[in-house]
Amino acid sequence: MWNDRLDRLQEFPFRRLAELLAGIDPPPGETFDLTIGEPRHQPPPLLAEVVARHAHEWNRYPPLNGTAAFRRAVCAWLARRYHLPPEALDPERHVLPVAGTKEALFLLPEVLVPERPEGPRPAVLVPNPVYAVYVGAAVLAGAEPVHLPATRETGFLPDLDALEPALLERTAALYLCSPANPQGAVADLAYWRHAIRLARRYGFVLLADECYAELYDREPPPGVLEAAWAEGRSFAGVLAFHSLSKRSSAAGLRSGFVAGDPEVLARFLRLRAYAAAVQPLPLMAAATALWAEESHVEANRALYRRKFDIAERRLSNRFGFYRPAGGFFLWLEVGDGEAATVELWRRGGVKVLPGGYLAVPDREGRNPARGYVRLAMVHDEATIERALDRLVEVLG
Ligand SMILES: Cc1ncc(COP(=O)(O)O)c(C=O)c1O
């Protein structure tokens, strides 16, 4: 089944970028790769220390639902971060570890999309532009991915009022990302509550990708779980995805969790018994320690803020610059994103991602992200400063 469906998917954005830039040489000297959202800050020493302390556990198969210590640490973090009462989350029912949120975001629709040979085709709603994994997940689960514009006009989040009841009735899942990749927009509590009410009324599951939740500029972004708790003290119809990849600059640890609706999580666990990457115990012990430690996260945020300060000084009044409320990307309006990407590489040695590669054309054939490029602000400050200077030189 996946074999046939795979052909319906676009190439991953980075493959398309490699094709666009094939045969184009940058000028001699320093080059800057601002394409991949891979943290360049280091995780705290705590990570390696705990892994070393748990070296005697490499012989053991890890339990599918993780360790009790991990689940407790996650529930304690969620309660602190999202102002939940201690009784709201049960570590035995409301949380599962995942080997990075990517795999969980991909696999979840497999337990949500109904097999429906007759009748309306199940839909999975995704923002446009979008993290490509949501689309792959929808298509490979046999659903129709329906792209919801998330443009400057809609505040860079999908307009929930624009959703037709006929579409909502056949919806199996809605992906939302806050802080959003690529735009950095943050959903407020009212927005989350609106999405939750829709999910419950129409019987679909809200998949809230909050993997950038800990990288924010001023205010901590509100989360879907606190909104769900406010909507009837229940997590029904809601799942939140959190990761250590960005929070602790530990993308290589492949560690995250999914929390929320206990019935969906029970089905997800059943699926995971057959097919899912489990996290080795020494790594899970490190993850447990990281969720319980905040000072490294504060230090991490401070580093990103300083880089956005640099960007603000260099770019304000240019390229539709705005300071994103969260995440670590700049989303710049440059006219023609592909042309700007080629010029930046050829003349400036700066590699960025054309915004259009993160989106699909709308009904009128217009790609809403065509005019944008995405920059990952992952390098150190001095490197970012030099890269942005080059960008200004090349694009004016
Ligand atoms: C929007 C979004 N969601 C999820 C992920 C996956 O993160 P991880 O699998 O490292 O937790 C990424 C990674 O880049 C992302 O940008």
The ligand as a MOL file (V3000), in Angstrom:
LIG
                    3D

  0  0  0     0  0            999 V3000
M  V30 BEGIN CTAB
M  V30 COUNTS 16 16 0 0 0
M  V30 BEGIN ATOM
M  V30 1 C 7.4660 21.4250 12.7640 0
M  V30 2 C 8.3190 20.2980 13.1850 0
M  V30 3 N 7.7510 19.2600 13.7980 0
M  V30 4 C 8.4780 18.1870 14.1820 0
M  V30 5 C 9.8340 18.1300 13.9550 0
M  V30 6 C 10.5670 16.8770 14.3570 0
M  V30 7 O 11.3580 17.0500 15.4540 0
M  V30 8 P 11.9900 15.7960 16.2400 0
M  V30 9 O 11.6230 14.5520 15.4820 0
M  V30 10 O 13.4510 16.0420 16.2190 0
M  V30 11 O 11.3690 15.8150 17.5870 0
M  V30 12 C 10.4690 19.1840 13.3190 0
M  V30 13 C 11.9130 19.0970 13.0590 0
M  V30 14 O 12.5070 19.8200 12.3680 0
M  V30 15 C 9.6910 20.2990 12.9250 0
M  V30 16 O 10.2480 21.3420 12.3110 0
M  V30 END ATOM
M  V30 BEGIN BOND
M  V30 1 1 1 2
M  V30 2 1 2 3
M  V30 3 2 2 15
M  V30 4 2 3 4
M  V30 5 1 4 5
M  V30 6 1 5 6
M  V30 7 2 5 12
M  V30 8 1 6 7
M  V30 9 1 7 8
M  V30 10 2 8 9
M  V30 11 1 8 10
M  V30 12 1 8 11
M  V30 13 1 12 13
M  V30 14 1 12 15
M  V30 15 2 13 14
M  V30 16 1 15 16
M  V30 END BOND
M  V30 END CTAB
M  END
